[in-house]
Amino acid sequence: MLKMTSRSEVVLGIVFAVSGLMCLVGGRALMSGVWFLCTAAHFFEAYRLHCKEKDEI
């Protein structure tokens, strides 16, 4: 399993958000809706991970 820091999680989340935006611009509303839902879940997970890392330090 690849260990990721919260910073790389955020970068990945931004990539997800941009591709979701591309779907929206392309007129695929349902697809972009799914993308944004995944992105929101991803950012929530990254934030939770970040808080956990701060507690350990």
C-alpha distance matrix in Angstrom:
0.0 3.8 6.2 9.2 12.8 15.3 17.2 14.7 14.4 18.2 18.4 16.4 18.7 21.7 20.8 20.5 23.9 25.6 24.8 26.0 29.1 29.6 29.7 32.3 34.4 34.3 35.9 33.1 33.3 31.4 28.5 28.4 28.8 25.6 23.8 25.2 24.3 20.6 21.0 22.7 20.0 17.4 19.6 20.3 16.6 16.4 19.7 18.7 15.6 18.2 20.7 18.4 17.7 21.5 22.3 20.4 22.3
3.8 0.0 3.8 6.2 9.9 12.7 14.0 11.4 11.7 15.4 15.3 13.7 16.3 19.0 18.1 18.5 21.7 23.2 22.7 24.3 27.1 27.7 28.2 30.6 32.5 32.6 34.5 32.0 32.3 30.8 27.7 27.2 27.9 25.0 22.7 23.9 23.5 19.8 19.5 21.4 19.2 16.1 17.9 19.1 15.7 14.6 18.0 17.6 14.4 16.3 19.3 17.4 16.2 19.8 21.2 19.4 20.8
6.2 3.8 0.0 3.8 6.8 9.9 11.7 9.9 10.3 13.9 14.5 13.6 15.9 18.6 18.5 19.0 21.8 23.5 23.6 25.0 27.5 28.5 29.3 31.3 33.3 33.8 35.5 33.2 33.1 31.7 28.8 28.0 28.4 25.7 23.4 24.0 23.5 20.0 19.3 20.7 18.6 15.4 16.5 17.5 14.0 12.6 15.5 15.0 11.5 13.1 16.0 14.1 12.5 16.1 17.6 15.7 17.0
9.2 6.2 3.8 0.0 3.8 6.6 8.0 6.3 6.8 10.2 10.9 10.4 12.6 15.1 15.4 16.1 18.6 20.4 20.9 22.2 24.5 25.8 26.7 28.6 30.4 31.2 33.0 30.9 30.7 29.6 26.8 25.5 26.0 23.7 21.1 21.3 21.2 17.9 16.6 17.9 16.3 12.9 13.5 14.9 11.9 9.7 12.7 13.0 9.6 10.6 14.0 12.9 11.2 14.5 16.6 15.4 16.3
12.8 9.9 6.8 3.8 0.0 3.8 5.3 5.5 6.4 8.9 10.2 10.9 12.5 14.7 15.8 16.8 18.6 20.5 21.7 22.8 24.7 26.3 27.6 29.0 30.7 32.0 33.7 31.8 31.4 30.6 28.0 26.2 26.6 24.7 22.0 21.6 21.6 18.7 16.9 17.7 16.5 13.2 12.7 14.0 11.6 8.6 10.7 11.5 8.1 7.9 11.4 10.9 8.6 11.4 14.1 13.2 13.5
15.3 12.7 9.9 6.6 3.8 0.0 3.8 5.6 4.9 6.3 8.8 9.8 10.3 12.5 14.4 15.1 16.3 18.5 20.1 20.8 22.5 24.5 25.7 26.7 28.6 30.2 31.7 29.9 29.0 28.5 26.1 24.0 24.1 22.6 19.9 19.0 19.0 16.6 14.3 14.7 13.9 10.7 9.5 10.8 9.0 5.5 7.2 8.8 6.2 5.3 9.1 9.7 8.2 10.3 13.2 13.4 13.8
17.2 14.0 11.7 8.0 5.3 3.8 0.0 3.8 5.3 5.2 6.4 8.7 9.8 10.8 12.7 14.4 15.3 16.9 18.8 20.0 21.2 23.1 24.8 25.8 27.2 29.0 30.8 29.4 28.8 28.6 26.1 23.8 24.4 23.2 20.1 19.2 20.0 17.6 14.8 15.7 15.7 12.3 10.7 13.0 11.9 8.2 9.7 12.1 9.9 8.3 11.9 13.1 11.1 12.6 15.9 16.0 15.7
14.7 11.4 9.9 6.3 5.5 5.6 3.8 0.0 3.8 5.4 5.0 6.2 8.5 9.8 10.6 12.4 14.2 15.4 16.8 18.4 20.0 21.3 22.9 24.5 25.8 27.1 29.1 27.6 27.4 27.1 24.2 22.3 23.2 21.7 18.4 18.3 19.1 16.3 13.9 15.5 15.3 11.6 11.1 13.8 12.2 8.9 11.6 13.7 11.3 10.8 14.6 15.2 13.4 15.5 18.6 18.3 18.3
14.4 11.7 10.3 6.8 6.4 4.9 5.3 3.8 0.0 3.8 5.5 5.1 6.2 8.8 9.9 10.5 12.3 14.4 15.5 16.4 18.4 20.1 21.2 22.6 24.4 25.7 27.3 25.5 25.0 24.4 21.7 19.8 20.3 18.6 15.7 15.4 15.8 12.9 10.7 12.1 11.5 7.8 7.7 10.2 8.6 5.7 8.9 10.9 9.0 9.4 12.9 13.6 12.8 15.1 17.7 17.9 18.6
18.2 15.4 13.9 10.2 8.9 6.3 5.2 5.4 3.8 0.0 3.8 5.4 4.9 6.3 8.7 9.7 10.4 12.4 14.3 15.0 16.4 18.5 20.0 20.8 22.5 24.3 25.8 24.4 23.7 23.6 21.2 18.7 19.3 18.3 15.1 14.1 15.1 13.0 9.9 11.0 11.6 8.3 6.7 9.9 9.7 6.5 8.5 11.6 10.6 9.9 13.3 14.9 14.1 15.6 18.6 19.3 19.6
18.4 15.3 14.5 10.9 10.2 8.8 6.4 5.0 5.5 3.8 0.0 3.8 5.4 5.1 6.4 8.8 9.9 10.7 12.6 14.3 15.4 16.8 18.8 20.1 21.2 22.8 24.8 23.6 23.5 23.7 20.9 18.5 19.8 18.8 15.3 14.9 16.6 14.2 11.2 13.3 14.2 10.7 9.9 13.4 13.0 10.0 12.3 15.3 13.9 13.2 16.8 18.2 16.9 18.5 21.7 22.1 22.0
16.4 13.7 13.6 10.4 10.9 9.8 8.7 6.2 5.1 5.4 3.8 0.0 3.8 5.4 5.1 6.3 8.7 10.0 10.8 12.4 14.3 15.5 16.9 18.6 20.1 21.2 23.1 21.4 21.4 21.2 18.2 16.3 17.6 16.1 12.6 13.0 14.4 11.5 9.1 11.8 12.2 8.6 9.2 12.6 11.8 9.7 12.8 15.2 13.9 14.2 17.7 18.7 17.9 20.0 22.8 23.0 23.6
18.7 16.3 15.9 12.6 12.5 10.3 9.8 8.5 6.2 4.9 5.4 3.8 0.0 3.8 5.4 5.0 6.2 8.7 10.0 10.4 12.3 14.3 15.4 16.5 18.4 19.9 21.3 19.7 19.1 18.9 16.4 14.0 14.8 13.7 10.4 9.9 11.3 9.0 5.9 8.3 9.3 6.3 6.2 9.9 10.1 8.5 11.0 13.7 13.4 13.6 16.7 18.2 18.0 19.7 22.4 23.2 23.9
21.7 19.0 18.6 15.1 14.7 12.5 10.8 9.8 8.8 6.3 5.1 5.4 3.8 0.0 3.8 5.3 4.9 6.2 8.6 9.7 10.4 12.4 14.3 15.2 16.4 18.3 20.1 19.1 18.7 19.3 16.7 13.9 15.4 15.0 11.4 10.7 13.1 11.5 8.1 10.4 12.4 9.8 9.0 12.8 13.5 11.5 13.4 16.6 16.3 15.9 19.0 20.8 20.3 21.6 24.6 25.6 25.8
20.8 18.1 18.5 15.4 15.8 14.4 12.7 10.6 9.9 8.7 6.4 5.1 5.4 3.8 0.0 3.8 5.4 5.2 6.3 8.6 9.9 10.7 12.6 14.4 15.4 16.6 18.8 17.6 18.0 18.4 15.4 13.2 15.3 14.5 10.7 11.3 13.8 11.7 9.1 12.3 13.9 11.1 11.5 15.2 15.4 13.7 16.2 19.0 18.3 18.4 21.7 23.1 22.5 24.2 27.1 27.7 28.1
20.5 18.5 19.0 16.1 16.8 15.1 14.4 12.4 10.5 9.7 8.8 6.3 5.0 5.3 3.8 0.0 3.8 5.5 5.3 6.1 8.7 9.9 10.8 12.5 14.4 15.3 17.0 15.2 15.2 15.2 12.2 10.1 11.9 10.8 7.0 7.9 10.2 8.1 6.0 9.6 11.0 8.9 10.1 13.4 13.8 13.0 15.6 18.0 17.9 18.5 21.5 22.8 22.8 24.7 27.2 28.0 28.8
23.9 21.7 21.8 18.6 18.6 16.3 15.3 14.2 12.3 10.4 9.9 8.7 6.2 4.9 5.4 3.8 0.0 3.8 5.5 5.0 6.2 8.7 9.9 10.5 12.3 14.1 15.5 14.3 13.8 14.4 12.1 9.1 10.6 10.8 7.2 6.5 9.7 8.9 6.1 8.8 11.4 10.1 10.1 13.4 14.7 13.9 15.7 18.5 19.0 19.1 21.8 23.7 23.8 25.2 27.8 29.0 29.7
25.6 23.2 23.5 20.4 20.5 18.5 16.9 15.4 14.4 12.4 10.7 10.0 8.7 6.2 5.2 5.5 3.8 0.0 3.8 5.3 5.0 6.3 8.8 9.8 10.5 12.2 14.4 13.9 14.1 15.5 12.9 10.0 12.6 13.0 9.4 9.6 13.0 12.3 9.8 12.6 15.1 13.5 13.5 17.0 18.2 17.0 18.8 21.8 22.0 21.9 24.7 26.6 26.4 27.7 30.6 31.6 32.0
24.8 22.7 23.6 20.9 21.7 20.1 18.8 16.8 15.5 14.3 12.6 10.8 10.0 8.6 6.3 5.3 5.5 3.8 0.0 3.8 5.3 4.9 6.4 8.7 9.8 10.4 12.7 11.5 12.5 13.3 10.2 8.2 11.4 11.2 7.7 9.3 12.5 11.4 10.0 13.4 15.3 13.9 14.9 18.2 18.9 18.2 20.6 23.1 23.1 23.6 26.5 28.0 27.9 29.7 32.3 33.1 33.8
26.0 24.3 25.0 22.2 22.8 20.8 20.0 18.4 16.4 15.0 14.3 12.4 10.4 9.7 8.6 6.1 5.0 5.3 3.8 0.0 3.8 5.4 5.1 6.4 8.8 9.8 10.9 9.4 9.4 10.2 7.6 4.8 7.7 8.1 5.0 6.1 9.5 9.4 8.4 11.2 13.5 13.0 14.0 16.8 18.0 18.0 19.9 22.3 22.9 23.6 26.1 27.7 28.2 29.7 32.1 33.3 34.2
29.1 27.1 27.5 24.5 24.7 22.5 21.2 20.0 18.4 16.4 15.4 14.3 12.3 10.4 9.9 8.7 6.2 5.0 5.3 3.8 0.0 3.8 5.4 5.0 6.2 8.5 9.9 9.8 9.7 11.8 9.9 6.7 9.5 11.2 8.5 8.4 12.2 12.7 11.0 13.3 16.1 15.7 15.8 18.8 20.5 20.0 21.5 24.3 25.1 25.2 27.7 29.7 29.9 31.1 33.8 35.1 35.7
29.6 27.7 28.5 25.8 26.3 24.5 23.1 21.3 20.1 18.5 16.8 15.5 14.3 12.4 10.7 9.9 8.7 6.3 4.9 5.4 3.8 0.0 3.8 5.4 5.1 6.0 8.7 8.8 10.2 12.4 10.0 7.9 11.5 12.6 10.1 11.2 14.7 14.7 13.6 16.3 18.8 18.0 18.7 21.7 23.0 22.5 24.4 27.1 27.5 27.7 30.5 32.3 32.3 33.7 36.4 37.5 38.1
29.7 28.2 29.3 26.7 27.6 25.7 24.8 22.9 21.2 20.0 18.8 16.9 15.4 14.3 12.6 10.8 9.9 8.8 6.4 5.1 5.4 3.8 0.0 3.8 5.5 4.9 6.4 5.3 7.0 8.8 6.4 5.2 8.9 10.0 8.4 10.2 13.2 13.5 13.3 15.9 18.1 17.9 19.0 21.7 22.9 23.1 25.0 27.3 28.0 28.7 31.2 32.8 33.2 34.8 37.3 38.4 39.3
32.3 30.6 31.3 28.6 29.0 26.7 25.8 24.5 22.6 20.8 20.1 18.6 16.5 15.2 14.4 12.5 10.5 9.8 8.7 6.4 5.0 5.4 3.8 0.0 3.8 5.4 5.2 5.5 5.5 8.5 7.7 5.3 8.2 10.6 9.5 9.9 13.1 14.4 13.8 15.7 18.4 18.7 19.3 21.8 23.6 23.8 25.2 27.7 28.7 29.2 31.4 33.4 34.0 35.2 37.6 39.1 39.9
34.4 32.5 33.3 30.4 30.7 28.6 27.2 25.8 24.4 22.5 21.2 20.1 18.4 16.4 15.4 14.4 12.3 10.5 9.8 8.8 6.2 5.1 5.5 3.8 0.0 3.8 5.3 7.5 8.6 11.9 10.9 8.9 12.0 14.3 12.8 13.3 16.7 17.7 16.7 18.8 21.6 21.5 21.9 24.6 26.4 26.2 27.6 30.3 31.2 31.4 33.8 35.8 36.1 37.3 39.9 41.3 41.9
34.3 32.6 33.8 31.2 32.0 30.2 29.0 27.1 25.7 24.3 22.8 21.2 19.9 18.3 16.6 15.3 14.1 12.2 10.4 9.8 8.5 6.0 4.9 5.4 3.8 0.0 3.8 5.7 8.4 11.1 9.9 9.3 12.6 14.3 13.2 14.6 17.6 18.3 18.0 20.5 22.8 22.7 23.6 26.3 27.8 27.7 29.5 32.0 32.7 33.2 35.7 37.5 37.8 39.3 41.8 43.0 43.7
35.9 34.5 35.5 33.0 33.7 31.7 30.8 29.1 27.3 25.8 24.8 23.1 21.3 20.1 18.8 17.0 15.5 14.4 12.7 10.9 9.9 8.7 6.4 5.2 5.3 3.8 0.0 3.8 5.8 8.9 9.0 8.7 11.2 13.4 13.4 14.4 17.0 18.4 18.5 20.4 22.8 23.3 24.3 26.5 28.2 28.6 30.2 32.5 33.5 34.2 36.4 38.3 38.9 40.3 42.6 44.0 45.0
33.1 32.0 33.2 30.9 31.8 29.9 29.4 27.6 25.5 24.4 23.6 21.4 19.7 19.1 17.6 15.2 14.3 13.9 11.5 9.4 9.8 8.8 5.3 5.5 7.5 5.7 3.8 0.0 3.8 5.7 5.4 6.3 8.6 10.2 10.6 12.3 14.4 15.6 16.3 18.3 20.2 20.9 22.3 24.4 25.8 26.6 28.3 30.3 31.3 32.4 34.6 36.1 37.0 38.6 40.7 42.0 43.2
33.3 32.3 33.1 30.7 31.4 29.0 28.8 27.4 25.0 23.7 23.5 21.4 19.1 18.7 18.0 15.2 13.8 14.1 12.5 9.4 9.7 10.2 7.0 5.5 8.6 8.4 5.8 3.8 0.0 3.8 5.5 5.2 6.0 8.7 9.8 10.4 12.2 14.2 15.0 16.3 18.4 19.6 20.8 22.5 24.3 25.3 26.6 28.6 30.0 31.0 32.8 34.6 35.7 37.1 39.1 40.6 41.9
31.4 30.8 31.7 29.6 30.6 28.5 28.6 27.1 24.4 23.6 23.7 21.2 18.9 19.3 18.4 15.2 14.4 15.5 13.3 10.2 11.8 12.4 8.8 8.5 11.9 11.1 8.9 5.7 3.8 0.0 3.8 5.5 5.0 6.4 8.7 10.0 10.7 12.6 14.2 15.5 16.9 18.4 20.1 21.4 22.9 24.4 25.9 27.4 28.8 30.2 32.0 33.4 34.8 36.4 38.1 39.5 41.2
28.5 27.7 28.8 26.8 28.0 26.1 26.1 24.2 21.7 21.2 20.9 18.2 16.4 16.7 15.4 12.2 12.1 12.9 10.2 7.6 9.9 10.0 6.4 7.7 10.9 9.9 9.0 5.4 5.5 3.8 0.0 3.8 5.4 5.2 6.3 8.8 10.0 10.8 12.3 14.4 15.6 16.5 18.5 20.2 21.3 22.4 24.4 26.0 27.0 28.4 30.5 31.7 32.8 34.7 36.5 37.7 39.2
28.4 27.2 28.0 25.5 26.2 24.0 23.8 22.3 19.8 18.7 18.5 16.3 14.0 13.9 13.2 10.1 9.1 10.0 8.2 4.8 6.7 7.9 5.2 5.3 8.9 9.3 8.7 6.3 5.2 5.5 3.8 0.0 3.8 5.4 4.8 6.1 8.5 9.7 10.2 12.1 14.1 14.8 16.1 18.2 19.7 20.5 22.1 24.1 25.2 26.2 28.3 29.9 30.9 32.4 34.5 35.9 37.1
28.8 27.9 28.4 26.0 26.6 24.1 24.4 23.2 20.3 19.3 19.8 17.6 14.8 15.4 15.3 11.9 10.6 12.6 11.4 7.7 9.5 11.5 8.9 8.2 12.0 12.6 11.2 8.6 6.0 5.0 5.4 3.8 0.0 3.8 5.4 5.2 6.2 8.7 9.8 10.6 12.5 14.1 15.4 16.7 18.5 19.9 21.1 22.8 24.4 25.6 27.3 28.9 30.2 31.7 33.4 35.0 36.6
25.6 25.0 25.7 23.7 24.7 22.6 23.2 21.7 18.6 18.3 18.8 16.1 13.7 15.0 14.5 10.8 10.8 13.0 11.2 8.1 11.2 12.6 10.0 10.6 14.3 14.3 13.4 10.2 8.7 6.4 5.2 5.4 3.8 0.0 3.8 5.5 5.1 6.3 8.6 10.0 10.8 12.2 14.4 15.5 16.7 18.3 20.1 21.3 22.6 24.3 26.1 27.2 28.6 30.5 32.0 33.3 35.1
23.8 22.7 23.4 21.1 22.0 19.9 20.1 18.4 15.7 15.1 15.3 12.6 10.4 11.4 10.7 7.0 7.2 9.4 7.7 5.0 8.5 10.1 8.4 9.5 12.8 13.2 13.4 10.6 9.8 8.7 6.3 4.8 5.4 3.8 0.0 3.8 5.4 5.1 6.1 8.6 9.9 10.3 12.2 14.2 15.2 16.2 18.2 19.9 20.8 22.1 24.3 25.6 26.6 28.4 30.3 31.5 32.9
25.2 23.9 24.0 21.3 21.6 19.0 19.2 18.3 15.4 14.1 14.9 13.0 9.9 10.7 11.3 7.9 6.5 9.6 9.3 6.1 8.4 11.2 10.2 9.9 13.3 14.6 14.4 12.3 10.4 10.0 8.8 6.1 5.2 5.5 3.8 0.0 3.8 5.4 4.8 6.0 8.5 9.5 10.4 12.2 14.0 14.9 16.2 18.2 19.6 20.6 22.4 24.2 25.3 26.7 28.6 30.2 31.6
24.3 23.5 23.5 21.2 21.6 19.0 20.0 19.1 15.8 15.1 16.6 14.4 11.3 13.1 13.8 10.2 9.7 13.0 12.5 9.5 12.2 14.7 13.2 13.1 16.7 17.6 17.0 14.4 12.2 10.7 10.0 8.5 6.2 5.1 5.4 3.8 0.0 3.8 5.4 5.2 6.3 8.6 10.1 10.8 12.5 14.3 15.5 16.8 18.5 20.0 21.4 22.9 24.5 26.0 27.5 29.1 30.9
20.6 19.8 20.0 17.9 18.7 16.6 17.6 16.3 12.9 13.0 14.2 11.5 9.0 11.5 11.7 8.1 8.9 12.3 11.4 9.4 12.7 14.7 13.5 14.4 17.7 18.3 18.4 15.6 14.2 12.6 10.8 9.7 8.7 6.3 5.1 5.4 3.8 0.0 3.8 5.5 5.1 6.0 8.7 9.9 10.5 12.2 14.2 15.3 16.4 18.2 20.1 21.1 22.4 24.4 25.9 27.1 28.9
21.0 19.5 19.3 16.6 16.9 14.3 14.8 13.9 10.7 9.9 11.2 9.1 5.9 8.1 9.1 6.0 6.1 9.8 10.0 8.4 11.0 13.6 13.3 13.8 16.7 18.0 18.5 16.3 15.0 14.2 12.3 10.2 9.8 8.6 6.1 4.8 5.4 3.8 0.0 3.8 5.4 4.9 6.2 8.5 9.8 10.3 12.1 14.1 15.1 16.1 18.3 19.8 20.7 22.4 24.4 25.7 27.1
22.7 21.4 20.7 17.9 17.7 14.7 15.7 15.5 12.1 11.0 13.3 11.8 8.3 10.4 12.3 9.6 8.8 12.6 13.4 11.2 13.3 16.3 15.9 15.7 18.8 20.5 20.4 18.3 16.3 15.5 14.4 12.1 10.6 10.0 8.6 6.0 5.2 5.5 3.8 0.0 3.8 5.4 5.2 6.2 8.7 9.8 10.6 12.4 14.2 15.2 16.7 18.5 19.9 21.2 22.9 24.7 26.1
20.0 19.2 18.6 16.3 16.5 13.9 15.7 15.3 11.5 11.6 14.2 12.2 9.3 12.4 13.9 11.0 11.4 15.1 15.3 13.5 16.1 18.8 18.1 18.4 21.6 22.8 22.8 20.2 18.4 16.9 15.6 14.1 12.5 10.8 9.9 8.5 6.3 5.1 5.4 3.8 0.0 3.8 5.6 5.1 6.2 8.6 9.9 10.6 12.3 14.2 15.5 16.6 18.4 20.1 21.4 22.9 24.9
17.4 16.1 15.4 12.9 13.2 10.7 12.3 11.6 7.8 8.3 10.7 8.6 6.3 9.8 11.1 8.9 10.1 13.5 13.9 13.0 15.7 18.0 17.9 18.7 21.5 22.7 23.3 20.9 19.6 18.4 16.5 14.8 14.1 12.2 10.3 9.5 8.6 6.0 4.9 5.4 3.8 0.0 3.8 5.4 5.1 6.1 8.6 9.9 10.5 12.2 14.3 15.3 16.4 18.4 20.1 21.2 22.9
19.6 17.9 16.5 13.5 12.7 9.5 10.7 11.1 7.7 6.7 9.9 9.2 6.2 9.0 11.5 10.1 10.1 13.5 14.9 14.0 15.8 18.7 19.0 19.3 21.9 23.6 24.3 22.3 20.8 20.1 18.5 16.1 15.4 14.4 12.2 10.4 10.1 8.7 6.2 5.2 5.6 3.8 0.0 3.8 5.4 4.9 6.0 8.5 9.7 10.2 12.2 14.1 15.0 16.4 18.4 20.0 21.2
20.3 19.1 17.5 14.9 14.0 10.8 13.0 13.8 10.2 9.9 13.4 12.6 9.9 12.8 15.2 13.4 13.4 17.0 18.2 16.8 18.8 21.7 21.7 21.8 24.6 26.3 26.5 24.4 22.5 21.4 20.2 18.2 16.7 15.5 14.2 12.2 10.8 9.9 8.5 6.2 5.1 5.4 3.8 0.0 3.8 5.5 5.1 6.2 8.6 9.8 10.7 12.4 14.3 15.5 16.8 18.7 20.5
16.6 15.7 14.0 11.9 11.6 9.0 11.9 12.2 8.6 9.7 13.0 11.8 10.1 13.5 15.4 13.8 14.7 18.2 18.9 18.0 20.5 23.0 22.9 23.6 26.4 27.8 28.2 25.8 24.3 22.9 21.3 19.7 18.5 16.7 15.2 14.0 12.5 10.5 9.8 8.7 6.2 5.1 5.4 3.8 0.0 3.8 5.4 5.1 6.1 8.5 10.0 10.6 12.3 14.3 15.5 16.8 18.8
16.4 14.6 12.6 9.7 8.6 5.5 8.2 8.9 5.7 6.5 10.0 9.7 8.5 11.5 13.7 13.0 13.9 17.0 18.2 18.0 20.0 22.5 23.1 23.8 26.2 27.7 28.6 26.6 25.3 24.4 22.4 20.5 19.9 18.3 16.2 14.9 14.3 12.2 10.3 9.8 8.6 6.1 4.9 5.5 3.8 0.0 3.8 5.4 5.0 6.1 8.7 9.8 10.4 12.3 14.3 15.4 16.8
19.7 18.0 15.5 12.7 10.7 7.2 9.7 11.6 8.9 8.5 12.3 12.8 11.0 13.4 16.2 15.6 15.7 18.8 20.6 19.9 21.5 24.4 25.0 25.2 27.6 29.5 30.2 28.3 26.6 25.9 24.4 22.1 21.1 20.1 18.2 16.2 15.5 14.2 12.1 10.6 9.9 8.6 6.0 5.1 5.4 3.8 0.0 3.8 5.4 5.0 6.3 8.6 9.8 10.6 12.5 14.5 15.7
18.7 17.6 15.0 13.0 11.5 8.8 12.1 13.7 10.9 11.6 15.3 15.2 13.7 16.6 19.0 18.0 18.5 21.8 23.1 22.3 24.3 27.1 27.3 27.7 30.3 32.0 32.5 30.3 28.6 27.4 26.0 24.1 22.8 21.3 19.9 18.2 16.8 15.3 14.1 12.4 10.6 9.9 8.5 6.2 5.1 5.4 3.8 0.0 3.8 5.4 5.2 6.3 8.7 10.0 10.8 12.7 14.8
15.6 14.4 11.5 9.6 8.1 6.2 9.9 11.3 9.0 10.6 13.9 13.9 13.4 16.3 18.3 17.9 19.0 22.0 23.1 22.9 25.1 27.5 28.0 28.7 31.2 32.7 33.5 31.3 30.0 28.8 27.0 25.2 24.4 22.6 20.8 19.6 18.5 16.4 15.1 14.2 12.3 10.5 9.7 8.6 6.1 5.0 5.4 3.8 0.0 3.8 5.5 5.0 6.2 8.7 10.0 10.8 12.8
18.2 16.3 13.1 10.6 7.9 5.3 8.3 10.8 9.4 9.9 13.2 14.2 13.6 15.9 18.4 18.5 19.1 21.9 23.6 23.6 25.2 27.7 28.7 29.2 31.4 33.2 34.2 32.4 31.0 30.2 28.4 26.2 25.6 24.3 22.1 20.6 20.0 18.2 16.1 15.2 14.2 12.2 10.2 9.8 8.5 6.1 5.0 5.4 3.8 0.0 3.8 5.4 5.1 6.3 8.8 10.1 11.0
20.7 19.3 16.0 14.0 11.4 9.1 11.9 14.6 12.9 13.3 16.8 17.7 16.7 19.0 21.7 21.5 21.8 24.7 26.5 26.1 27.7 30.5 31.2 31.4 33.8 35.7 36.4 34.6 32.8 32.0 30.5 28.3 27.3 26.1 24.3 22.4 21.4 20.1 18.3 16.7 15.5 14.3 12.2 10.7 10.0 8.7 6.3 5.2 5.5 3.8 0.0 3.8 5.4 5.1 6.3 8.8 10.2
18.4 17.4 14.1 12.9 10.9 9.7 13.1 15.2 13.6 14.9 18.2 18.7 18.2 20.8 23.1 22.8 23.7 26.6 28.0 27.7 29.7 32.3 32.8 33.4 35.8 37.5 38.3 36.1 34.6 33.4 31.7 29.9 28.9 27.2 25.6 24.2 22.9 21.1 19.8 18.5 16.6 15.3 14.1 12.4 10.6 9.8 8.6 6.3 5.0 5.4 3.8 0.0 3.8 5.4 5.2 6.4 9.0
17.7 16.2 12.5 11.2 8.6 8.2 11.1 13.4 12.8 14.1 16.9 17.9 18.0 20.3 22.5 22.8 23.8 26.4 27.9 28.2 29.9 32.3 33.2 34.0 36.1 37.8 38.9 37.0 35.7 34.8 32.8 30.9 30.2 28.6 26.6 25.3 24.5 22.4 20.7 19.9 18.4 16.4 15.0 14.3 12.3 10.4 9.8 8.7 6.2 5.1 5.4 3.8 0.0 3.8 5.5 5.2 6.6
21.5 19.8 16.1 14.5 11.4 10.3 12.6 15.5 15.1 15.6 18.5 20.0 19.7 21.6 24.2 24.7 25.2 27.7 29.7 29.7 31.1 33.7 34.8 35.2 37.3 39.3 40.3 38.6 37.1 36.4 34.7 32.4 31.7 30.5 28.4 26.7 26.0 24.4 22.4 21.2 20.1 18.4 16.4 15.5 14.3 12.3 10.6 10.0 8.7 6.3 5.1 5.4 3.8 0.0 3.8 5.4 5.4
22.3 21.2 17.6 16.6 14.1 13.2 15.9 18.6 17.7 18.6 21.7 22.8 22.4 24.6 27.1 27.2 27.8 30.6 32.3 32.1 33.8 36.4 37.3 37.6 39.9 41.8 42.6 40.7 39.1 38.1 36.5 34.5 33.4 32.0 30.3 28.6 27.5 25.9 24.4 22.9 21.4 20.1 18.4 16.8 15.5 14.3 12.5 10.8 10.0 8.8 6.3 5.2 5.5 3.8 0.0 3.8 5.5
20.4 19.4 15.7 15.4 13.2 13.4 16.0 18.3 17.9 19.3 22.1 23.0 23.2 25.6 27.7 28.0 29.0 31.6 33.1 33.3 35.1 37.5 38.4 39.1 41.3 43.0 44.0 42.0 40.6 39.5 37.7 35.9 35.0 33.3 31.5 30.2 29.1 27.1 25.7 24.7 22.9 21.2 20.0 18.7 16.8 15.4 14.5 12.7 10.8 10.1 8.8 6.4 5.2 5.4 3.8 0.0 3.8
22.3 20.8 17.0 16.3 13.5 13.8 15.7 18.3 18.6 19.6 22.0 23.6 23.9 25.8 28.1 28.8 29.7 32.0 33.8 34.2 35.7 38.1 39.3 39.9 41.9 43.7 45.0 43.2 41.9 41.2 39.2 37.1 36.6 35.1 32.9 31.6 30.9 28.9 27.1 26.1 24.9 22.9 21.2 20.5 18.8 16.8 15.7 14.8 12.8 11.0 10.2 9.0 6.6 5.4 5.5 3.8 0.0
